[in-house]
């Protein structure tokens, strides 16, 4: 198990040399590491411990803290369908992009496909081709039940306008605008446009990850 994950890490690093910066790949200076956040919209009502397990978060308290929940919150605390939970992840930057470092590791279930895993399990936080590339899967239609896949969630460690920030992978809502996102998270639309390499709202894609800098 441990050897398999180490091998997957090595494949991940080498694969970055051939992966271009595409949609949902956040820019990041090579060699840096940090803590980042991703926003997960729960597809159903479930316990916070189930979400902790899915994302491989070792410490429940870090998950509680990221969501301003009391430290006394129990593992069976229920998260409602469509509720957004911030997931803390370790980020590593390589070849100009950032990805969650060595986690989460997802075990393929019966009837799973890469598209389903990316969009229905991890709710569009990354494209299924990212999973295919970093796990060196030749045929996206051929994955095996029980196979372990590294899910490279988008993240960044970049300073923004000379300040240290926590980068948050925000899942874009249908019909939202950059200006609305900026107001919600206390930043500016100009900052978001620059950070995400877009110039207008028509380039904002629903149900995909959008880089939002949060100030501590």
BELCOR-V560666 format. One record per pair of residues at least 6 apart in sequence whose C-alpha atoms are under 6 Angstrom apart, sorted by the first residue. I is the first residue (numbers start at 1). J is the second residue. Records with the same first field share a line. If there is no record, write none. Layout:
I = J, J
This chain:
12 = 134
15 = 134
24 = 209
25 = 154
26 = 97, 98, 154, 155, 156
27 = 96, 97
28 = 93, 96, 97, 98, 156, 157, 158
29 = 93, 96
30 = 93, 94, 95, 96
31 = 93
32 = 93
33 = 91, 92
34 = 91, 157
35 = 89, 90, 91
36 = 88, 89, 166, 167
37 = 87, 88, 89, 168
38 = 86, 87, 168, 169
39 = 85, 86, 169, 170
40 = 84, 85
41 = 82, 83, 84
42 = 81, 82, 83
43 = 81, 82
44 = 81
45 = 79, 80, 81
46 = 78, 79
47 = 76, 77, 78, 79
48 = 75, 77
49 = 75
55 = 104
56 = 104
90 = 100, 101
91 = 99, 100, 101
92 = 98, 99, 101
98 = 155, 156
99 = 152, 153, 154, 155
100 = 152, 153
104 = 151
105 = 149, 150
106 = 148, 149
107 = 146, 147, 148
108 = 145, 146, 147
109 = 145
110 = 145
114 = 128
115 = 128
118 = 124, 128
124 = 207, 208
125 = 208, 209
131 = 151
156 = 167
165 = 213, 214, 215
166 = 213, 214
167 = 212, 213
168 = 211, 212
169 = 209, 210, 211
170 = 209, 210
171 = 207, 208, 209
172 = 206, 207, 208
173 = 206
174 = 206
177 = 201
178 = 189
179 = 189
182 = 188, 189
193 = 199
